Amino acid sequence: MSCTIIRPQDRYEWLKLRGYGIGSSEVGTILGLNPFETPYQLWRRKKGMDAPKEENFAMRAGHYLEDAVSRFYSDATGRKIIKRSAGDWLIVDNDKQYLRVSPDRIFWIDPEGKHNAANKGICECKTTQLDVDEDDLPKHWFCQLQYQLGVSEMSYGALAWLTQGRKFGYKDIEFDKDFYEWMVAEVTDFWNTYIIGDKEPLAETVSDVLLKSPRHIAGKVVKGGSEVLAVYNKLKAVNEQYATLKEQKDELEGEMKMAIGDAEAIVTDDPFSEDGEMTLATWKAPKPSIKFDDKKFKEDHEELYDAYCHEVQGARRFLLKQ
């Protein structure tokens, strides 16, 4: 085999080893197909300029539910999940060691067949809020599975997903060698140019620009051409429409509030509901909250107030002129 299996001692070592290359969850980003991250943001994270992604509840839930999704897949197909494939482990390409993957689960393609490498497949497990169309799968999911199959030298896999904890779906997918080789070429170029070569990728979104330049350069002015002028004119027109619509919205909201008066809600008849009514709107005050009076505190304890004050950089503010 031209790949090596690594089983770290613990999750900390696994995370460290993953950082030495490009994982399958990062391929879609490099290809510009990940809606949650850009190549510039990935580069910053890989270079240690930004902190690693913190595991949020959704990510943790997805990790915990991998077992459930794989069991649903096993029930739906009759294929047997290999128990040892659960957990934190890696498969690394021997020639290009920056190609490294951590499949969610491995299964026996033919449960009654020989238990050898040719009979193994990869099940990539997903939990999502999206209503997934098996004929139009998220592109970064597809890339992730193809990358795993290529590095692992397997020819068969599946994407399996659980939607909102209520609906299960899956799609079996064969390895596409040409597509994988194209992905590897893109990953290799990214790795050599931006990670090893220290070149900075272009900023592709406003979020990228704010990461790169959270402050403006005082006195610097750029000159826009005809394309920028066209965008400017369109934005002015949209702003004028927005102002008119906002004025109408405020007037209509005012009429609704007058109708509500001192009540908390306004309803109307609805013969199709259980109680015969449908709520149109509510107008409720929030629960009282405790607010720190920093102005009074400064008057009474000015030295202590100053000791705990520090400068905070605000976000750049966009203003349309003229």
C-alpha positions in Angstrom: 0.0 0.0 0.0 1.1 3.6 -0.6 -0.6 4.8 2.5 -0.1 4.4 6.2 -2.6 4.1 9.0 -1.7 6.0 12.2 -3.5 5.5 15.5 -2.6 8.3 17.9 -2.5 7.8 21.6 -5.2 10.4 22.3 -7.4 13.1 20.7 -4.8 15.8 21.3 -2.2 13.9 19.3 -4.7 13.2 16.6 -5.5 16.9 16.2 -1.8 17.7 16.1 -1.2 15.1 13.4 -4.1 16.4 11.3 -2.5 19.8 11.3 0.5 18.5 9.4 -1.5 18.3 6.2 -4.7 18.9 4.4 -7.7 16.9 5.7 -10.8 15.8 3.8 -13.0 18.5 5.5 -10.6 21.2 4.1 -10.6 20.1 0.5 -13.9 21.7 -0.4 -12.5 25.0 1.0 -9.4 24.9 -1.2 -11.7 24.2 -4.2 -14.0 27.1 -3.3 -16.9 24.8 -2.6 -17.2 25.2 1.2 -20.0 27.7 2.1 -18.5 28.0 5.6 -14.9 28.9 5.0 -12.7 30.5 2.3 -9.2 29.5 1.1 -7.9 32.7 2.7 -9.4 31.8 6.1 -8.1 28.3 5.9 -4.6 29.6 5.1 -4.7 31.9 8.1 -5.8 29.0 10.4 -3.1 26.7 8.9 -0.4 29.3 9.4 -1.4 29.9 13.1 -2.6 33.4 12.5 -6.1 32.5 13.8 -7.0 30.1 16.5 -8.2 26.6 15.5 -11.9 26.3 15.2 -13.5 25.7 18.6 -15.8 22.7 18.8 -19.3 24.1 19.1 -22.4 22.1 20.1 -23.4 21.3 16.5 -19.9 19.9 15.8 -19.8 17.9 19.0 -23.3 16.5 18.3 -22.2 15.6 14.8 -19.3 13.7 16.3 -21.4 11.9 18.9 -24.1 11.0 16.3 -21.6 9.4 13.8 -22.4 6.1 15.4 -26.1 6.5 15.0 -25.8 7.6 11.4 -23.5 4.6 10.6 -26.0 2.3 12.2 -28.8 3.7 10.1 -26.7 3.1 7.1 -26.0 -0.5 8.2 -29.7 -1.1 8.7 -30.6 0.4 5.3 -28.0 -1.5 3.3 -27.2 -4.7 5.3 -23.5 -3.7 5.3 -21.5 -4.3 8.4 -19.7 -1.4 10.1 -16.2 -2.3 11.3 -16.2 -1.3 15.0 -12.5 -0.6 15.0 -13.0 2.2 12.5 -14.7 4.4 15.1 -12.5 6.8 16.9 -9.6 9.2 16.1 -7.2 7.8 13.6 -5.6 8.8 10.3 -4.6 7.5 6.9 -1.6 9.3 5.3 -0.4 9.1 1.8 3.2 7.9 1.8 4.4 10.0 -1.1 2.5 13.2 -0.4 2.2 13.2 3.4 0.2 16.4 3.5 -2.7 14.2 2.1 -4.2 12.8 5.3 -7.8 11.7 6.1 -9.8 10.5 9.1 -12.8 8.5 7.8 -15.9 8.4 10.0 -16.5 4.7 9.5 -15.3 1.8 7.4 -17.7 -1.0 6.3 -17.6 -4.3 4.6 -19.1 -3.8 1.1 -20.1 -7.5 1.0 -20.8 -8.7 4.5 -20.5 -12.3 3.3 -17.4 -11.7 1.3 -13.7 -11.9 2.2 -12.6 -9.5 4.9 -9.8 -7.9 2.8 -8.9 -4.4 1.6 -10.8 -4.8 -1.6 -14.0 -5.4 0.3 -13.8 -2.2 2.4 -15.7 1.0 1.9 -15.9 4.4 3.6 -19.1 5.8 5.2 -19.0 9.6 5.7 -21.6 10.5 8.4 -23.4 13.8 8.4 -26.0 15.5 10.7 -27.6 18.5 9.2 -30.6 20.9 9.3 -30.7 20.8 5.5 -33.2 18.8 3.4 -30.6 16.9 1.4 -31.4 16.0 -2.2 -29.5 12.8 -3.0 -29.3 13.9 -6.7 -27.8 17.2 -5.8 -25.5 16.5 -2.8 -23.5 19.4 -1.1 -20.4 19.6 -3.3 -18.0 19.8 -0.3 -19.4 16.6 1.0 -18.8 14.8 -2.3 -15.2 16.2 -2.4 -14.6 15.0 1.2 -15.6 11.5 0.4 -13.7 11.3 -2.9 -10.6 12.6 -1.1 -10.9 10.0 1.6 -11.4 7.2 -0.9 -8.3 8.3 -2.9 -5.9 8.6 0.0 -7.3 5.3 1.5 -7.0 3.5 -1.8 -10.6 2.4 -1.7 -13.0 2.2 -4.6 -16.4 2.5 -2.9 -18.0 4.7 -0.3 -21.2 6.3 0.9 -22.5 9.6 2.2 -25.1 9.1 4.9 -27.0 11.9 6.7 -29.5 12.5 9.4 -31.7 15.5 8.9 -33.0 17.3 12.0 -32.9 14.0 13.8 -36.0 12.9 11.9 -35.1 11.8 8.4 -32.3 9.5 7.2 -30.8 9.3 3.8 -27.7 7.9 2.0 -26.1 7.6 -1.3 -23.5 5.1 -2.4 -20.7 6.6 -4.4 -17.9 5.0 -6.4 -14.4 6.4 -6.5 -13.7 8.8 -9.4 -9.9 8.6 -10.2 -9.8 11.5 -12.6 -11.7 13.8 -10.2 -9.4 12.7 -7.3 -6.3 13.4 -9.3 -7.6 16.9 -10.1 -8.3 17.5 -6.4 -4.8 16.4 -5.5 -3.3 18.8 -8.0 -5.3 21.7 -6.5 -4.4 20.6 -2.9 -0.7 20.2 -3.9 -0.6 23.7 -5.4 -2.3 25.2 -2.4 0.1 23.4 0.0 3.3 24.2 -1.9 2.3 27.8 -2.8 0.6 29.0 0.3 1.5 26.8 3.2 5.1 25.9 2.4 5.7 28.9 0.1 4.2 31.4 2.6 2.3 33.2 -0.2 -0.9 35.0 1.0 -4.0 33.9 -0.9 -6.3 36.7 -2.3 -9.1 37.9 -0.1 -12.3 36.7 -1.8 -15.1 37.9 0.6 -15.8 40.9 2.8 -15.0 38.6 5.8 -11.6 38.0 4.3 -10.9 41.7 3.9 -11.9 42.4 7.5 -9.6 39.6 8.7 -6.8 41.0 6.7 -7.5 44.7 7.3 -9.6 45.3 10.5 -8.6 48.9 10.3 -8.4 51.3 7.4 -5.1 52.9 6.4 -5.5 56.6 7.3 -5.4 58.9 4.2 -5.3 56.0 1.7 -7.8 56.4 -1.2 -8.4 54.0 -4.1 -9.9 55.1 -7.4 -12.8 53.1 -8.8 -13.5 52.6 -12.5 -16.8 52.2 -14.4 -17.6 48.9 -12.8 -17.4 50.3 -9.3 -19.5 53.4 -10.4 -22.2 51.1 -11.8 -22.3 49.2 -8.4 -22.4 52.6 -6.6 -25.4 53.7 -8.7 -27.3 50.5 -8.1 -26.6 50.7 -4.4 -27.9 54.3 -4.2 -31.1 53.2 -6.0 -31.6 50.2 -3.6 -31.0 52.5 -0.6 -33.7 54.9 -1.8 -36.1 52.0 -2.2 -35.2 50.7 1.2 -35.9 54.1 2.8 -39.3 54.2 1.2 -40.1 50.6 2.3 -38.8 51.3 5.8 -41.1 54.3 6.2 -44.1 52.2 5.0 -43.1 49.4 7.4 -42.9 51.8 10.4 -46.3 53.3 9.6 -47.9 49.8 9.3 -46.3 48.6 12.4 -47.6 51.7 14.2 -51.1 50.9 13.1 -50.8 47.3 14.4 -49.4 48.5 17.7 -52.3 50.9 18.1 -54.7 48.0 17.6 -52.9 45.9 20.2 -52.9 48.7 22.8 -52.1 47.3 26.3 -52.6 43.7 25.2 -49.7 41.3 24.5 -51.1 40.0 21.2 -53.7 40.4 18.5 -55.5 37.5 17.0 -58.0 36.8 14.2 -60.5 34.1 13.4 -59.1 30.9 11.9 -61.6 28.1 11.4 -58.8 25.7 10.5 -56.9 26.0 13.9 -57.8 24.0 17.0 -58.9 27.0 19.0 -60.4 28.9 16.1 -57.9 31.7 16.2 -54.6 32.7 14.6 -52.1 35.1 16.2 -51.2 37.9 13.9 -48.6 39.8 16.1 -47.3 40.3 19.6 -46.1 43.4 21.3 -44.5 42.5 24.6 -41.9 44.1 26.9 -38.8 42.1 27.8 -38.2 41.0 31.3 -36.4 43.6 33.4 -32.6 43.2 33.3 -29.8 44.5 35.5 -27.5 47.1 33.9 -24.2 48.3 35.3 -24.1 52.1 35.7 -20.6 52.7 34.4 -21.1 56.5 34.4 -22.0 56.5 38.1 -19.2 54.1 38.9 -16.7 56.3 37.2 -17.9 59.3 39.2 -17.5 57.4 42.5 -14.3 55.4 41.7 -12.5 57.1 38.9 -9.0 55.5 39.5 -10.5 52.0 39.7 -12.6 52.6 36.6 -9.5 53.7 34.7 -7.6 50.6 35.8 -10.1 48.3 34.2 -10.7 50.2 31.0 -9.0 49.2 27.8 -9.3 50.2 24.1 -11.5 48.1 21.9 -11.3 48.3 18.2 -14.7 48.8 16.6 -15.7 47.3 13.3 -15.1 49.2 10.1 -18.2 51.3 9.1 -19.3 51.6 5.5 -20.9 54.9 4.5 -22.2 55.6 1.0 -21.4 59.3 0.1 -23.2 61.8 -2.1 
